[in-house]
Amino acid sequence: MKDYIEDLFKIYNSAIDSYSSKVLQVINEKYTLIDKAMIATYLYIKILDELGIIENIAKDTLINYLLKQIIYGETGNLDLQITNKSKEAIYKEVIDQLIIEKFAYKNRILVHLKYEYKIMPQNQYHKLIDFCEEIAEFYIMEKLILRGNTEAEIYRKEKQKKFEKDKMELNKQDNKIAKEMWKILEKITTNKFEDTEYKQLIEVALNLRDVYRYSTLTTIVPENVLFHQYVMTIVSILFSQYLNKELGENFDIYKIMYKSLFHDFGEYKGNEIVTQVKNYNEETKKMFAEMEAADEKELENRIGHNLYEIVTNYKAEKEGYLSNLLDKIFGIMKLWVEEGYMNNLTYIKSICSIYQERFKKLKMVDKEIKNKDFLFDLLRESYIYIKEHMMKKDKELFLLYFTKEEGIEIEKELELIKRDRNAFLA
């Protein structure tokens, strides 16, 4: 099981590396290419939903798009504007080959989980994603301007001029995607986009970019909710693909992708509550559940009923169980990434947030999952691996945060659940 856990860490660290590549880095030090990709992804999904498009090729195109973002840690920014359109197809072909090579390089250190990037012929959904990226970048610029970055205004004006030209080209096309793209640009260029669900969705995504996890700890690599949802989406896709291919499961990859993309949308207001406070007693659990429900209900008015349904039904079905299981594991993996990989020894104090009660709901594995014991053992072994590594990293510093007796109790707990798997979450 150790190989699976370390595969997850390797994927997590690759995503962290890739999160350094910035949009318009000459004038912007904050927003990354993954930020832009996630905003574009939500807009893309919303457009598909509005148009009633459910084709698998549209979803496969999105999976490929999300996967390739993780390559930016190896290549830098590949997101270049090709002015000579006759060369665009050649450039994309070269990029695809480069991405395949880079994923092969990444896969060499992974034992079980593998990146499965596919070369796909260019289609209308690639063009739609490119369009969504342009809109995402436009509103990132708007956010920069609102926060005092006057240099972004030049880029924004250039983008507006381009939108006017794009409208003329789209007007010549007779298909529903082009017509919807034209409508969006028409609303943007005539200042009527603000009250649309498209714009509200973009605002929610930008809010999630500014909501930080682990905000009560001194963190070397700050992690916002938007990035977290990206990581969970990639991991959920790779893990469910592995379970289907190697262990005979039948997970709906598209469903688990959507669930992972939207699973923390309810946090868009920034109401991050420390887990121990939420779970202090039954009364606090109920109180915070009611607060989250109120935020989520307001969310429905902003993003529309269908996307809201994904948020509220996140944990439902076997896909929800798997995504939630991985989310809980990654919640404590981050602690070891900081302490073990980044040598942030202040994170030793967060060992107290690794306790069995917070995982108990995962004991009841969805009845449709065949490999129940495998997933239960993944959770148990991850719990042991992370807690044990964190405790042993620096025993002297451990005693600055915990008593010797508390250390002995942790060791006893870990020895028990190593010896007796049924003692875990008992």
C-alpha positions as CSV (number, residue, x, y, z in Angstrom):
1,M,0.0,0.0,0.0
2,K,3.0,2.3,0.5
3,D,3.5,2.5,-3.2
4,Y,0.0,3.9,-3.7
5,I,0.5,6.5,-1.0
6,E,3.8,7.6,-2.4
7,D,2.2,7.8,-5.9
8,L,-0.3,10.2,-4.5
9,F,2.4,12.3,-3.0
10,K,4.3,12.4,-6.3
11,I,1.2,13.6,-8.2
12,Y,0.5,16.2,-5.4
13,N,4.0,17.6,-5.6
14,S,3.9,17.7,-9.4
15,A,0.8,19.9,-9.2
16,I,2.5,22.1,-6.6
17,D,5.4,22.6,-9.0
18,S,3.1,23.4,-11.9
19,Y,1.3,26.0,-9.8
20,S,4.2,28.4,-10.1
21,S,3.6,29.3,-13.8
22,K,1.8,32.7,-14.0
23,V,-0.6,34.3,-16.3
24,L,0.9,37.4,-17.9
25,Q,3.8,37.2,-15.5
26,V,5.3,40.5,-16.7
27,I,2.5,42.3,-14.9
28,N,1.0,39.6,-12.6
29,E,2.6,37.9,-9.6
30,K,-0.5,36.2,-8.3
31,Y,-2.7,34.3,-10.8
32,T,-1.4,31.1,-12.2
33,L,-2.1,29.2,-15.4
34,I,-3.9,26.6,-13.3
35,D,-6.1,29.4,-11.9
36,K,-7.0,30.5,-15.4
37,A,-7.6,26.8,-16.5
38,M,-9.9,26.2,-13.6
39,I,-12.0,29.4,-14.3
40,A,-12.1,28.3,-18.0
41,T,-13.1,24.8,-16.9
42,Y,-16.2,26.0,-15.0
43,L,-17.2,28.3,-17.8
44,Y,-16.8,25.5,-20.3
45,I,-19.0,23.2,-18.1
46,K,-21.6,25.9,-17.7
47,I,-21.8,26.4,-21.5
48,L,-22.1,22.7,-22.1
49,D,-24.9,22.6,-19.5
50,E,-26.7,25.6,-21.0
51,L,-26.6,24.0,-24.5
52,G,-27.5,20.5,-23.3
53,I,-24.3,19.0,-24.6
54,I,-23.5,15.6,-23.0
55,E,-21.2,14.1,-25.6
56,N,-18.3,12.1,-24.1
57,I,-15.9,13.7,-26.5
58,A,-16.7,17.1,-24.9
59,K,-15.7,15.6,-21.5
60,D,-12.7,13.7,-22.8
61,T,-11.4,17.0,-24.2
62,L,-11.8,18.5,-20.8
63,I,-9.9,15.7,-19.1
64,N,-7.0,16.1,-21.5
65,Y,-7.1,19.9,-20.9
66,L,-6.9,19.5,-17.1
67,L,-4.2,16.9,-17.3
68,K,-1.9,19.0,-19.4
69,Q,-1.9,21.8,-16.9
70,I,0.3,19.6,-14.6
71,I,3.1,19.6,-17.3
72,Y,3.8,23.3,-16.8
73,G,6.1,22.4,-13.9
74,E,8.3,20.6,-16.5
75,T,8.0,23.0,-19.5
76,G,7.0,26.4,-18.3
77,N,4.2,28.2,-20.0
78,L,3.1,26.5,-23.3
79,D,0.1,28.8,-23.5
80,L,1.3,30.8,-26.5
81,Q,-0.8,32.9,-28.9
82,I,0.0,31.9,-32.5
83,T,-0.6,34.9,-34.7
84,N,-0.1,32.9,-38.0
85,K,-3.2,30.7,-37.9
86,S,-1.8,28.5,-40.7
87,K,0.9,27.4,-38.2
88,E,-1.5,26.7,-35.3
89,A,-2.2,23.1,-36.1
90,I,1.5,22.3,-36.5
91,Y,2.2,24.0,-33.1
92,K,-0.5,22.0,-31.4
93,E,0.8,18.8,-32.8
94,V,4.3,19.6,-31.6
95,I,2.9,20.5,-28.1
96,D,0.9,17.2,-28.0
97,Q,4.1,15.2,-28.7
98,L,6.0,17.2,-26.1
99,I,3.3,16.6,-23.5
100,I,3.2,12.8,-24.2
101,E,7.0,12.7,-23.7
102,K,6.8,14.7,-20.4
103,F,4.0,12.4,-19.1
104,A,6.1,9.4,-20.0
105,Y,8.9,11.0,-18.0
106,K,6.6,11.6,-15.0
107,N,5.1,8.1,-15.2
108,R,8.5,6.5,-14.8
109,I,8.5,7.2,-11.1
110,L,4.9,6.2,-10.5
111,V,4.3,2.6,-9.6
112,H,0.6,2.2,-10.0
113,L,-1.2,5.4,-10.9
114,K,-0.4,6.8,-14.4
115,Y,-1.1,9.9,-16.4
116,E,-3.2,8.9,-19.4
117,Y,-3.0,11.9,-21.7
118,K,-4.5,11.2,-25.2
119,I,-3.7,12.8,-28.5
120,M,-7.0,13.9,-29.9
121,P,-7.9,15.5,-33.2
122,Q,-8.8,19.1,-32.9
123,N,-12.5,19.6,-32.5
124,Q,-15.1,22.2,-31.7
125,Y,-14.6,21.6,-28.0
126,H,-10.9,22.5,-28.1
127,K,-12.0,25.8,-29.7
128,L,-14.6,26.3,-26.9
129,I,-11.9,25.7,-24.2
130,D,-9.6,28.2,-25.9
131,F,-12.5,30.7,-25.9
132,C,-13.2,30.0,-22.2
133,E,-9.5,30.6,-21.4
134,E,-9.7,34.1,-23.1
135,I,-12.7,35.0,-21.0
136,A,-11.0,33.7,-17.9
137,E,-7.9,35.8,-18.6
138,F,-10.1,38.8,-19.3
139,Y,-11.7,38.6,-15.8
140,I,-8.4,37.9,-14.2
141,M,-7.2,41.2,-15.7
142,E,-10.3,42.9,-14.4
143,K,-9.6,41.6,-10.9
144,L,-6.0,42.9,-11.1
145,I,-7.3,46.4,-12.2
146,L,-9.7,46.5,-9.3
147,R,-6.8,45.8,-7.0
148,G,-4.8,48.7,-8.4
149,N,-2.8,47.1,-11.2
150,T,-3.0,49.8,-13.8
151,E,-0.7,47.9,-16.2
152,A,-3.4,45.3,-16.7
153,E,-5.7,47.9,-18.2
154,I,-3.7,47.9,-21.4
155,Y,-4.0,44.2,-21.8
156,R,-7.7,44.3,-21.0
157,K,-8.3,47.0,-23.7
158,E,-6.5,44.9,-26.2
159,K,-8.6,41.9,-25.3
160,Q,-11.8,43.9,-25.7
161,K,-10.7,44.9,-29.3
162,K,-10.0,41.2,-30.0
163,F,-13.5,40.3,-28.7
164,E,-15.1,42.7,-31.2
165,K,-13.2,41.0,-34.1
166,D,-14.1,37.5,-32.7
167,K,-17.8,38.4,-32.7
168,M,-17.7,39.1,-36.4
169,E,-16.1,35.7,-37.1
170,L,-18.5,33.9,-34.8
171,N,-21.4,35.6,-36.5
172,K,-20.5,33.8,-39.7
173,Q,-20.8,30.3,-38.1
174,D,-24.0,28.4,-37.9
175,N,-23.8,26.1,-34.9
176,K,-25.1,26.4,-31.4
177,I,-21.7,26.6,-29.7
178,A,-20.6,29.5,-31.9
179,K,-23.9,31.3,-31.3
180,E,-23.5,30.9,-27.5
181,M,-19.9,32.2,-27.7
182,W,-21.2,35.2,-29.7
183,K,-23.9,35.9,-27.1
184,I,-21.3,35.9,-24.3
185,L,-19.0,38.3,-26.2
186,E,-21.9,40.5,-27.0
187,K,-22.8,40.8,-23.4
188,I,-19.2,41.5,-22.4
189,T,-18.6,44.2,-25.0
190,T,-21.9,45.9,-24.2
191,N,-21.4,45.8,-20.4
192,K,-24.4,43.4,-19.9
193,F,-22.4,40.4,-18.6
194,E,-22.5,41.3,-14.9
195,D,-25.8,39.8,-14.0
196,T,-25.5,36.5,-16.0
197,E,-24.9,33.2,-14.3
198,Y,-21.7,32.9,-16.4
199,K,-20.2,36.0,-14.7
200,Q,-21.5,34.9,-11.2
201,L,-19.8,31.5,-11.7
202,I,-16.5,33.3,-12.7
203,E,-16.8,35.4,-9.5
204,V,-17.3,32.4,-7.3
205,A,-14.2,30.7,-8.9
206,L,-12.2,33.9,-8.3
207,N,-13.4,34.0,-4.7
208,L,-12.3,30.4,-4.2
209,R,-8.8,31.4,-5.4
210,D,-8.7,33.8,-2.4
211,V,-9.9,31.3,0.2
212,Y,-6.9,29.6,1.8
213,R,-6.8,26.3,3.5
214,Y,-4.7,25.6,6.6
215,S,-4.9,29.4,7.3
216,T,-4.3,28.9,11.0
217,L,-0.8,27.5,10.3
218,T,2.4,29.1,9.1
219,T,2.6,27.6,5.6
220,I,5.5,27.4,3.1
221,V,3.3,26.6,0.1
222,P,-0.1,28.3,0.7
223,E,-3.0,26.3,-0.8
224,N,-6.2,27.9,-1.9
225,V,-9.5,26.1,-2.5
226,L,-9.4,26.6,-6.3
227,F,-6.0,24.8,-6.5
228,H,-7.1,22.1,-4.1
229,Q,-10.1,21.4,-6.3
230,Y,-7.7,21.1,-9.3
231,V,-5.5,18.6,-7.4
232,M,-8.5,16.5,-6.2
233,T,-9.8,16.4,-9.8
234,I,-6.5,15.1,-11.2
235,V,-6.1,12.5,-8.4
236,S,-9.7,11.4,-8.7
237,I,-9.4,10.9,-12.4
238,L,-6.1,8.9,-12.2
239,F,-7.3,6.8,-9.3
240,S,-10.6,5.9,-10.7
241,Q,-9.0,5.0,-14.1
242,Y,-6.6,2.7,-12.2
243,L,-9.4,1.1,-10.2
244,N,-11.4,0.5,-13.4
245,K,-8.5,-0.8,-15.5
246,E,-6.6,-2.9,-12.9
247,L,-9.1,-3.8,-10.2
248,G,-12.3,-4.3,-12.2
249,E,-14.3,-1.4,-10.9
250,N,-16.8,0.6,-13.0
251,F,-16.5,4.2,-11.8
252,D,-18.0,6.9,-14.0
253,I,-14.8,9.0,-14.7
254,Y,-16.8,11.9,-15.9
255,K,-19.0,12.0,-12.8
256,I,-16.1,11.8,-10.4
257,M,-14.4,14.6,-12.4
258,Y,-17.4,16.9,-12.0
259,K,-17.9,16.0,-8.3
260,S,-14.2,16.8,-7.6
261,L,-14.3,20.0,-9.5
262,F,-17.2,21.4,-7.5
263,H,-16.8,19.6,-4.1
264,D,-15.7,22.7,-2.1
265,F,-17.8,25.3,-4.0
266,G,-19.7,26.0,-0.7
267,E,-16.6,27.6,0.7
268,Y,-16.7,30.5,-1.8
269,K,-17.5,33.0,1.0
270,G,-14.3,32.2,2.8
271,N,-15.9,30.4,5.8
272,E,-13.1,28.0,6.5
273,I,-13.7,26.4,9.9
274,V,-11.0,24.3,11.6
275,T,-12.1,20.7,11.6
276,Q,-11.7,20.2,15.3
277,V,-14.1,23.2,15.9
278,K,-16.6,21.8,13.5
279,N,-16.6,18.4,15.1
280,Y,-16.4,19.6,18.7
281,N,-19.8,18.1,19.5
282,E,-23.1,17.3,17.9
283,E,-24.3,20.9,18.4
284,T,-21.4,22.4,16.6
285,K,-21.7,19.9,13.8
286,K,-25.3,20.8,13.3
287,M,-24.6,24.6,13.5
288,F,-21.8,24.6,10.9
289,A,-23.8,22.3,8.7
290,E,-26.7,24.9,8.7
291,M,-24.2,27.7,7.9
292,E,-22.8,25.8,5.0
293,A,-26.3,24.9,3.8
294,A,-27.3,28.6,3.8
295,D,-24.2,29.5,1.8
296,E,-24.9,26.7,-0.7
297,K,-28.5,27.9,-1.1
298,E,-27.3,31.3,-2.1
299,L,-24.8,29.6,-4.4
300,E,-27.7,28.1,-6.4
301,N,-28.9,31.6,-7.3
302,R,-25.4,32.4,-8.6
303,I,-24.4,29.4,-10.6
304,G,-27.7,27.8,-11.6
305,H,-29.6,24.7,-10.4
306,N,-27.7,22.0,-12.4
307,L,-24.3,23.0,-11.2
308,Y,-25.6,23.5,-7.7
309,E,-26.9,19.9,-7.8
310,I,-23.4,18.7,-8.3
311,V,-22.3,20.6,-5.2
312,T,-25.1,19.4,-2.9
313,N,-24.9,15.7,-4.2
314,Y,-21.1,15.6,-4.0
315,K,-20.9,12.6,-1.6
316,A,-23.7,10.6,-3.3
317,E,-23.0,7.3,-5.1
318,K,-19.8,5.4,-5.3
319,E,-18.1,8.2,-7.2
320,G,-18.9,10.6,-4.4
321,Y,-17.5,8.1,-1.9
322,L,-14.2,7.8,-3.7
323,S,-13.8,11.5,-4.3
324,N,-14.6,12.2,-0.6
325,L,-12.1,9.4,0.5
326,L,-9.3,11.0,-1.5
327,D,-10.2,14.5,-0.3
328,K,-9.9,13.3,3.3
329,I,-6.6,11.6,2.7
330,F,-5.2,14.7,0.9
331,G,-6.4,16.9,3.8
332,I,-3.7,15.2,6.0
333,M,-1.2,14.7,3.2
334,K,-0.8,18.4,3.0
335,L,0.5,18.3,6.6
336,W,3.4,15.9,5.6
337,V,4.1,17.8,2.4
338,E,4.8,20.9,4.5
339,E,6.7,19.2,7.3
340,G,8.5,16.4,5.3
341,Y,9.0,17.9,1.9
342,M,9.2,21.6,2.7
343,N,10.9,21.1,6.1
344,N,8.3,23.3,7.8
345,L,8.7,21.9,11.3
346,T,6.0,24.1,12.7
347,Y,3.5,21.7,11.1
348,I,4.4,19.1,13.8
349,K,1.8,20.7,15.9
350,S,-0.9,19.8,13.4
351,I,-0.5,16.1,14.3
352,C,-3.3,16.7,16.7
353,S,-5.7,17.2,13.7
354,I,-5.0,13.6,12.5
355,Y,-7.5,11.6,14.6
356,Q,-9.8,8.8,13.7
357,E,-13.1,10.4,14.5
358,R,-12.8,12.7,11.4
359,F,-12.7,9.7,9.1
360,K,-15.4,7.5,10.7
361,K,-18.0,8.3,8.1
362,L,-15.8,6.7,5.5
363,K,-16.0,3.3,7.3
364,M,-19.2,2.5,5.5
365,V,-17.8,2.0,2.0
366,D,-20.4,2.4,-0.8
367,K,-22.1,-1.0,-1.4
368,E,-21.5,-0.8,-5.2
369,I,-17.7,-0.7,-4.8
370,K,-16.1,-4.1,-5.3
371,N,-12.7,-3.3,-3.7
372,K,-14.0,-2.2,-0.3
373,D,-11.1,-3.7,1.7
374,F,-8.5,-2.1,-0.7
375,L,-10.0,1.4,-0.2
376,F,-10.4,0.9,3.6
377,D,-6.7,-0.2,3.8
378,L,-5.6,2.8,1.7
379,L,-7.2,5.1,4.2
380,R,-5.8,3.2,7.2
381,E,-2.3,3.0,5.8
382,S,-2.3,6.7,4.8
383,Y,-3.3,7.6,8.3
384,I,-0.5,5.5,9.7
385,Y,2.1,6.6,7.2
386,I,1.5,10.4,7.6
387,K,1.0,10.4,11.4
388,E,4.1,8.2,12.0
389,H,6.3,10.2,9.6
390,M,5.2,13.5,11.1
391,M,5.9,12.3,14.6
392,K,9.3,10.9,13.9
393,K,10.6,13.8,11.7
394,D,12.1,15.6,14.7
395,K,11.5,14.0,18.1
396,E,12.9,16.9,20.0
397,L,10.7,19.5,18.3
398,F,7.7,17.2,18.8
399,L,8.2,17.7,22.6
400,L,7.8,21.4,22.2
401,Y,4.2,20.8,21.2
402,F,3.3,17.6,22.9
403,T,4.1,15.8,26.2
404,K,6.0,12.6,26.3
405,E,2.9,10.8,27.5
406,E,1.0,12.1,24.4
407,G,3.7,10.7,22.2
408,I,3.4,7.3,23.9
409,E,-0.3,7.3,23.3
410,I,0.1,8.1,19.6
411,E,2.6,5.3,19.3
412,K,0.2,2.9,21.0
413,E,-2.6,3.9,18.7
414,L,-0.5,3.4,15.6
415,E,0.8,0.0,16.8
416,L,-2.8,-1.2,17.5
417,I,-4.1,-0.3,14.0
418,K,-1.1,-1.7,12.3
419,R,-1.6,-5.0,14.1
420,D,-5.4,-5.1,13.9
421,R,-7.0,-3.5,10.9
422,N,-10.5,-3.8,12.5
423,A,-9.3,-1.5,15.3
424,F,-9.2,1.4,12.9
425,L,-12.3,3.5,13.0
426,A,-13.8,1.0,15.5
